[in-house]
């Protein structure tokens, strides 16, 4: 339906899914640090990666913001984007 696996923590259509996703991200961080309290496994990581799961969540990914900046530079010839740029969607 959405075409991606970026589920926000507060997901109105399915609040429990949003909470579950946050839990997976937290477990993954613990797994990377070798914490024994993590219930994350390599198999779960592989399965989530196959879905395109995003382990870090931000309002807009770094890559997509970078692409917007590239477009801005092409159009205006510089990277001095004003804070209140009217075409800035965020």
MDTraj code that builds the backbone (N, CA, C; nanometers):
import mdtraj as md
import numpy as np

residues = "UNK UNK UNK UNK UNK UNK UNK UNK UNK UNK UNK UNK UNK UNK UNK UNK UNK UNK UNK UNK UNK UNK UNK UNK UNK UNK UNK UNK UNK UNK UNK UNK UNK UNK UNK UNK UNK UNK UNK UNK UNK UNK UNK UNK UNK UNK UNK UNK UNK UNK UNK UNK UNK UNK UNK UNK UNK UNK UNK UNK UNK UNK UNK UNK UNK UNK UNK UNK UNK UNK UNK UNK UNK UNK UNK UNK UNK UNK UNK UNK UNK UNK UNK UNK UNK UNK UNK UNK UNK UNK".split()
xyz = np.array([
    [0.0819, -0.1208, 0.0000],
    [0.0000, 0.0000, 0.0000],
    [0.0856, 0.1263, 0.0000],
    [0.1939, 0.1282, 0.0801],
    [0.2755, 0.2488, 0.0939],
    [0.3999, 0.2465, 0.0058],
    [0.4432, 0.1278, -0.0365],
    [0.5588, 0.1164, -0.1238],
    [0.6933, 0.1295, -0.0543],
    [0.6963, 0.1267, 0.0776],
    [0.8220, 0.1343, 0.1525],
    [0.8024, 0.0709, 0.2894],
    [0.9125, 0.0570, 0.3615],
    [0.9075, -0.0041, 0.4948],
    [0.9457, 0.0965, 0.6030],
    [0.9167, 0.2231, 0.5804],
    [0.9474, 0.3288, 0.6774],
    [0.8243, 0.3564, 0.7627],
    [0.8074, 0.2752, 0.8646],
    [0.6917, 0.2915, 0.9525],
    [0.7305, 0.3860, 1.0661],
    [0.6586, 0.4955, 1.0827],
    [0.6917, 0.5872, 1.1920],
    [0.6464, 0.5303, 1.3269],
    [0.7060, 0.5807, 1.4329],
    [0.6704, 0.5357, 1.5678],
    [0.5226, 0.5596, 1.5951],
    [0.4738, 0.6737, 1.5557],
    [0.3319, 0.7047, 1.5741],
    [0.2624, 0.6864, 1.4400],
    [0.2099, 0.5669, 1.4191],
    [0.1475, 0.5297, 1.2929],
    [-0.0019, 0.5138, 1.3166],
    [-0.0820, 0.6158, 1.2825],
    [-0.2248, 0.6153, 1.3167],
    [-0.3032, 0.4955, 1.2616],
    [-0.2640, 0.4474, 1.1424],
    [-0.3375, 0.3363, 1.0834],
    [-0.3167, 0.2059, 1.1598],
    [-0.2037, 0.1937, 1.2304],
    [-0.1744, 0.0720, 1.3054],
    [-0.0744, 0.1052, 1.4157],
    [-0.1217, 0.1603, 1.5273],
    [-0.0309, 0.2026, 1.6346],
    [0.0602, 0.0912, 1.6858],
    [0.0094, -0.0313, 1.6934],
    [0.0929, -0.1397, 1.7457],
    [0.2081, -0.1721, 1.6504],
    [0.1890, -0.1536, 1.5196],
    [0.2980, -0.1753, 1.4244],
    [0.4078, -0.0719, 1.4458],
    [0.3683, 0.0522, 1.4686],
    [0.4667, 0.1571, 1.4953],
    [0.5506, 0.1257, 1.6174],
    [0.4867, 0.0784, 1.7225],
    [0.5580, 0.0419, 1.8455],
    [0.6500, -0.0774, 1.8192],
    [0.6008, -0.1764, 1.7430],
    [0.6805, -0.2949, 1.7116],
    [0.8063, -0.2563, 1.6339],
    [0.7920, -0.1644, 1.5374],
    [0.9061, -0.1202, 1.4576],
    [1.0103, -0.0529, 1.5461],
    [0.9665, 0.0314, 1.6372],
    [1.0596, 0.0969, 1.7296],
    [1.1330, -0.0080, 1.8124],
    [1.0608, -0.1094, 1.8567],
    [1.1218, -0.2164, 1.9358],
    [1.2272, -0.2898, 1.8540],
    [1.2004, -0.3136, 1.7257],
    [1.2988, -0.3810, 1.6395],
    [1.4239, -0.2962, 1.6256],
    [1.4059, -0.1670, 1.6082],
    [1.5213, -0.0773, 1.5953],
    [1.6036, -0.0748, 1.7233],
    [1.5372, -0.0726, 1.8373],
    [1.6078, -0.0726, 1.9651],
    [1.6820, -0.2050, 1.9855],
    [1.6174, -0.3153, 1.9512],
    [1.6808, -0.4467, 1.9643],
    [1.8021, -0.4582, 1.8724],
    [1.7899, -0.3999, 1.7545],
    [1.9009, -0.4015, 1.6592],
    [2.0204, -0.3250, 1.7148],
    [1.9956, -0.2077, 1.7724],
    [2.1036, -0.1295, 1.8322],
    [2.1724, -0.2085, 1.9436],
    [2.0936, -0.2761, 2.0271],
    [2.1507, -0.3589, 2.1340],
    [2.2309, -0.4742, 2.0756],
    [2.1798, -0.5331, 1.9679],
    [2.2491, -0.6437, 1.9004],
    [2.3859, -0.5976, 1.8511],
    [2.3915, -0.4796, 1.7905],
    [2.5179, -0.4264, 1.7393],
    [2.6193, -0.4031, 1.8511],
    [2.5692, -0.3745, 1.9702],
    [2.6562, -0.3491, 2.0851],
    [2.6805, -0.4752, 2.1678],
    [2.6301, -0.5893, 2.1181],
    [2.6450, -0.7192, 2.1851],
    [2.5805, -0.7235, 2.3230],
    [2.4733, -0.6499, 2.3418],
    [2.4025, -0.6534, 2.4689],
    [2.3236, -0.7837, 2.4770],
    [2.3300, -0.8483, 2.5919],
    [2.2588, -0.9755, 2.6082],
    [2.1074, -0.9553, 2.6145],
    [2.0621, -0.8331, 2.6394],
    [1.9176, -0.8078, 2.6505],
    [1.8499, -0.7967, 2.5132],
    [1.9276, -0.8038, 2.4044],
    [1.8688, -0.7948, 2.2709],
    [1.8099, -0.9288, 2.2295],
    [1.6888, -0.9242, 2.1754],
    [1.6302, -1.0466, 2.1212],
    [1.6408, -1.0494, 1.9689],
    [1.7215, -0.9598, 1.9130],
    [1.7433, -0.9544, 1.7691],
    [1.8392, -1.0670, 1.7301],
    [1.8143, -1.1244, 1.6127],
    [1.9008, -1.2296, 1.5609],
    [1.9451, -1.1941, 1.4196],
    [2.0488, -1.2614, 1.3729],
    [2.0940, -1.2381, 1.2363],
    [1.9848, -1.2739, 1.1365],
    [1.9085, -1.3795, 1.1636],
    [1.7991, -1.4188, 1.0751],
    [1.6930, -1.3086, 1.0669],
    [1.6568, -1.2499, 1.1795],
    [1.5579, -1.1412, 1.1794],
    [1.6099, -1.0206, 1.1023],
    [1.7382, -0.9903, 1.1206],
    [1.7979, -0.8775, 1.0488],
    [1.7908, -0.9021, 0.8985],
    [1.8274, -1.0223, 0.8549],
    [1.8213, -1.0557, 0.7122],
    [1.6795, -1.0451, 0.6585],
    [1.5832, -1.0963, 0.7331],
    [1.4438, -1.0930, 0.6880],
    [1.3933, -0.9494, 0.6776],
    [1.4262, -0.8659, 0.7753],
    [1.3832, -0.7261, 0.7724],
    [1.4548, -0.6496, 0.6607],
    [1.5833, -0.6790, 0.6408],
    [1.6575, -0.6144, 0.5315],
    [1.5964, -0.6480, 0.3957],
    [1.5515, -0.7711, 0.3783],
    [1.4897, -0.8111, 0.2512],
    [1.3633, -0.7305, 0.2220],
    [1.2966, -0.6844, 0.3273],
    [1.1774, -0.6010, 0.3107],
    [1.2119, -0.4540, 0.2852],
    [1.3385, -0.4206, 0.3017],
    [1.3777, -0.2805, 0.2876],
    [1.3612, -0.2032, 0.4174],
    [1.3630, -0.2748, 0.5282],
    [1.3466, -0.2126, 0.6595],
    [1.4552, -0.1087, 0.6823],
    [1.4179, 0.0059, 0.7368],
    [1.5139, 0.1119, 0.7669],
    [1.5430, 0.1112, 0.9154],
    [1.6680, 0.0841, 0.9467],
    [1.7078, 0.0693, 1.0864],
    [1.7179, 0.2025, 1.1590],
    [1.7408, 0.3066, 1.0867],
    [1.7382, 0.4397, 1.1473],
    [1.6205, 0.5131, 1.0867],
    [1.5552, 0.5872, 1.1663],
    [1.4348, 0.6556, 1.1200],
    [1.4549, 0.8056, 1.1357],
    [1.4291, 0.8750, 1.0298],
    [1.4311, 1.0200, 1.0362],
    [1.3176, 1.0694, 0.9483],
    [1.2805, 1.1921, 0.9673],
    [1.1683, 1.2479, 0.8917],
    [1.1904, 1.2344, 0.7419],
    [1.3104, 1.2533, 0.7007],
    [1.3449, 1.2381, 0.5601],
    [1.4862, 1.1820, 0.5556],
    [1.5093, 1.0811, 0.4763],
    [1.6402, 1.0178, 0.4732],
    [1.7469, 1.1139, 0.4233],
    [1.8699, 1.0864, 0.4606],
    [1.9817, 1.1698, 0.4193],
    [1.9898, 1.1727, 0.2677],
    [1.9757, 1.0581, 0.2048],
    [1.9894, 1.0500, 0.0600],
    [1.8858, 1.1363, -0.0112],
    [1.7611, 1.1294, 0.0337],
    [1.6585, 1.2087, -0.0348],
    [1.6812, 1.3577, -0.0129],
    [1.7273, 1.3966, 0.1043],
    [1.7584, 1.5379, 0.1278],
    [1.8758, 1.5826, 0.0413],
    [1.9745, 1.4951, 0.0272],
    [2.0886, 1.5265, -0.0573],
    [2.0441, 1.5475, -0.2020],
    [1.9536, 1.4629, -0.2497],
    [1.9037, 1.4755, -0.3867],
    [1.8290, 1.6072, -0.4073],
    [1.7558, 1.6509, -0.3069],
    [1.6869, 1.7801, -0.3149],
    [1.7904, 1.8927, -0.3221],
    [1.8969, 1.8806, -0.2424],
    [2.0030, 1.9817, -0.2457],
    [2.0704, 1.9858, -0.3829],
    [2.0966, 1.8702, -0.4412],
    [2.1569, 1.8647, -0.5742],
    [2.0681, 1.9382, -0.6748],
    [1.9380, 1.9157, -0.6675],
    [1.8448, 1.9846, -0.7577],
    [1.8488, 2.1358, -0.7363],
    [1.8558, 2.1767, -0.6098],
    [1.8635, 2.3190, -0.5774],
    [1.9886, 2.3812, -0.6395],
    [2.1024, 2.3138, -0.6232],
    [2.2288, 2.3654, -0.6764],
    [2.2220, 2.3752, -0.8288],
    [2.1632, 2.2762, -0.8925],
    [2.1493, 2.2806, -1.0390],
    [2.0662, 2.4009, -1.0828],
    [1.9614, 2.4288, -1.0069],
    [1.8721, 2.5380, -1.0444],
    [1.9296, 2.6756, -1.0119],
    [1.9911, 2.6892, -0.8931],
    [2.0329, 2.8217, -0.8464],
    [2.1836, 2.8455, -0.8518],
    [2.2621, 2.7404, -0.8748],
    [2.4064, 2.7565, -0.8886],
    [2.4825, 2.7699, -0.7586],
    [2.4185, 2.7455, -0.6465],
    [2.4854, 2.7521, -0.5156],
    [2.4085, 2.6634, -0.4165],
    [2.4700, 2.6419, -0.2995],
    [2.4078, 2.5562, -0.1976],
    [2.3689, 2.6354, -0.0729],
    [2.3461, 2.7641, -0.0886],
    [2.3057, 2.8485, 0.0244],
    [2.1524, 2.8530, 0.0305],
    [2.0945, 2.7467, 0.0792],
    [1.9484, 2.7353, 0.0830],
    [1.8955, 2.8171, 0.2008],
    [1.8053, 2.9112, 0.1737],
    [1.7483, 2.9889, 0.2852],
    [1.6637, 2.8997, 0.3766],
    [1.6612, 2.9343, 0.5024],
    [1.5825, 2.8585, 0.5989],
    [1.4363, 2.8514, 0.5602],
    [1.3828, 2.9613, 0.5133],
    [1.2411, 2.9692, 0.4766],
    [1.2223, 2.9579, 0.3257],
    [1.2928, 2.8652, 0.2636],
    [1.2826, 2.8469, 0.1194],
    [1.1430, 2.7958, 0.0851],
    [1.0644, 2.8694, 0.0052],
    [0.9236, 2.8329, -0.0187],
    [0.9030, 2.6966, -0.0835],
    [1.0009, 2.6506, -0.1626],
    [0.9837, 2.5212, -0.2291],
    [1.0321, 2.4055, -0.1405],
    [1.0833, 2.4360, -0.0229],
    [1.1321, 2.3323, 0.0674],
    [1.0124, 2.2639, 0.1328],
    [0.9907, 2.1336, 0.1056],
    [0.8720, 2.0657, 0.1577],
    [0.8745, 2.0366, 0.3070],
    [0.9911, 2.0462, 0.3706],
    [0.9960, 2.0095, 0.5137],
    [0.9760, 2.1267, 0.6063],
])
top = md.Topology()
chain = top.add_chain()
for i, resn in enumerate(residues, 1):
    res = top.add_residue(resn, chain, resSeq=i)
    for name in ("N", "CA", "C"):
        top.add_atom(name, md.element.get_by_symbol(name[0]), res)
traj = md.Trajectory(xyz[None], top)
